[in-house]
Amino acid sequence: MSSFYRSEDIAKFILRMTVGILMLFHGVDKLLDLQTLNFIKIQLEGLGLHPVVAYGVYVGEIVAPILLILGIYTRFGGFLIFINMLFAVILVHVDDLLSLTQHGGWTLELQAFFLITGFIVMLLGSGRYAIRPD
């Protein structure tokens, strides 16, 4: 088989694009629906945190995905997505940790996908196909 098909750099590129593009959809949605930001502020205040921390959702769901897509500070972008998803699970989804959907899937599959893949991107880095490979 050709080394092209076994390339770690191709796999890293596909992973970065998948996580970055899918997460960016969530960030754009939050830009278009500002009620979501208000909900996050209320949740943060309930935990004793300042509501300005809610703007971090834009960092985790817009800035970080752009970093991954472009391949600039990719490890940091993966870290931001990981932290963003930790906050999401703690603020909104903690009651769903042990629940299943009506079809038997884990309720937090999507959140787990972003949490784990953000962490994996942080560990792996950008690969060769990036503006600023690391």
C-alpha positions as CSV (number, residue, x, y, z in Angstrom):
1,M,0.0,0.0,0.0
2,S,1.1,3.5,-0.7
3,S,2.4,5.6,2.3
4,F,-0.3,8.1,1.4
5,Y,-3.0,5.8,2.8
6,R,-1.1,5.3,6.0
7,S,-0.2,8.9,6.6
8,E,-0.7,10.1,10.2
9,D,-0.7,13.6,8.8
10,I,-3.8,12.9,6.6
11,A,-5.5,11.4,9.6
12,K,-4.7,14.5,11.8
13,F,-5.9,16.8,9.0
14,I,-9.3,14.9,8.7
15,L,-9.7,14.9,12.5
16,R,-9.0,18.6,12.8
17,M,-11.4,19.4,10.0
18,T,-14.2,17.2,11.4
19,V,-13.9,18.5,14.9
20,G,-13.4,22.1,13.8
21,I,-16.2,22.3,11.3
22,L,-18.8,20.5,13.5
23,M,-18.0,22.6,16.5
24,L,-18.1,25.8,14.5
25,F,-21.7,25.1,13.7
26,H,-22.5,25.3,17.4
27,G,-20.6,28.5,17.8
28,V,-22.3,30.2,14.9
29,D,-25.7,29.1,16.3
30,K,-24.8,30.8,19.6
31,L,-23.9,34.0,17.7
32,L,-27.3,33.9,16.0
33,D,-29.3,33.1,19.1
34,L,-28.2,35.3,22.0
35,Q,-30.7,33.7,24.4
36,T,-28.3,30.8,24.6
37,L,-25.6,33.2,26.1
38,N,-28.1,34.5,28.6
39,F,-28.9,30.9,29.7
40,I,-25.1,30.2,30.1
41,K,-24.7,33.4,32.2
42,I,-27.5,32.2,34.5
43,Q,-26.0,28.8,34.9
44,L,-22.6,30.3,35.7
45,E,-24.1,32.7,38.3
46,G,-25.7,29.6,39.9
47,L,-22.2,28.2,40.4
48,G,-20.9,31.5,41.8
49,L,-18.9,32.4,38.7
50,H,-19.0,35.8,37.0
51,P,-21.4,36.0,34.0
52,V,-18.6,37.4,31.8
53,V,-17.2,33.8,31.8
54,A,-20.1,33.0,29.5
55,Y,-18.3,34.7,26.6
56,G,-15.8,31.9,26.8
57,V,-18.3,29.8,24.8
58,Y,-17.3,31.9,21.8
59,V,-13.7,31.2,22.4
60,G,-14.4,27.4,22.7
61,E,-16.9,27.2,19.8
62,I,-15.7,29.8,17.3
63,V,-12.0,30.7,17.9
64,A,-10.9,27.2,18.8
65,P,-12.5,25.6,15.7
66,I,-11.0,28.2,13.5
67,L,-7.6,27.4,15.0
68,L,-8.1,23.7,14.2
69,I,-9.4,24.3,10.7
70,L,-6.5,26.5,9.8
71,G,-3.9,24.5,11.7
72,I,-2.7,27.4,13.8
73,Y,-2.0,26.7,17.5
74,T,-3.8,23.5,17.0
75,R,-2.9,21.9,20.4
76,F,-4.2,25.0,22.2
77,G,-7.4,24.9,20.1
78,G,-8.0,21.3,21.1
79,F,-7.4,22.3,24.7
80,L,-10.0,25.1,24.4
81,I,-12.6,22.7,22.9
82,F,-11.9,20.2,25.7
83,I,-12.3,22.9,28.4
84,N,-15.4,24.2,26.7
85,M,-17.0,20.8,26.7
86,L,-16.1,20.3,30.4
87,F,-18.0,23.5,31.2
88,A,-20.9,22.4,29.0
89,V,-21.3,19.0,30.7
90,I,-21.0,20.6,34.2
91,L,-23.3,23.5,33.5
92,V,-26.0,21.8,31.5
93,H,-25.6,18.1,31.2
94,V,-24.5,16.7,34.5
95,D,-28.0,15.1,35.1
96,D,-27.6,13.2,31.8
97,L,-24.3,11.5,32.7
98,L,-26.0,8.1,33.3
99,S,-29.0,8.4,31.0
100,L,-29.8,6.9,27.7
101,T,-31.9,8.1,24.7
102,Q,-35.1,6.4,23.8
103,H,-33.1,4.5,21.2
104,G,-30.5,3.2,23.7
105,G,-27.7,5.5,22.9
106,W,-25.9,7.6,25.6
107,T,-27.5,11.0,26.0
108,L,-24.1,12.7,26.0
109,E,-22.7,11.1,22.9
110,L,-22.2,14.4,21.1
111,Q,-20.7,16.1,24.1
112,A,-18.4,13.1,24.6
113,F,-17.3,13.3,21.0
114,F,-16.2,16.9,21.3
115,L,-14.7,16.4,24.7
116,I,-12.6,13.4,23.6
117,T,-11.7,14.6,20.1
118,G,-10.7,18.0,21.5
119,F,-8.4,16.2,23.9
120,I,-7.0,14.0,21.2
121,V,-6.2,17.0,18.9
122,M,-4.5,18.6,21.9
123,L,-2.3,15.5,22.2
124,L,-1.6,14.9,18.5
125,G,-1.2,18.4,17.2
126,S,-1.8,19.6,13.7
127,G,0.2,17.3,11.5
128,R,2.0,18.5,8.4
129,Y,-1.1,19.9,6.6
130,A,-1.5,23.1,8.6
131,I,-0.6,26.7,8.2
132,R,1.6,26.4,11.3
133,P,2.4,22.8,11.9
134,D,3.3,21.8,15.4
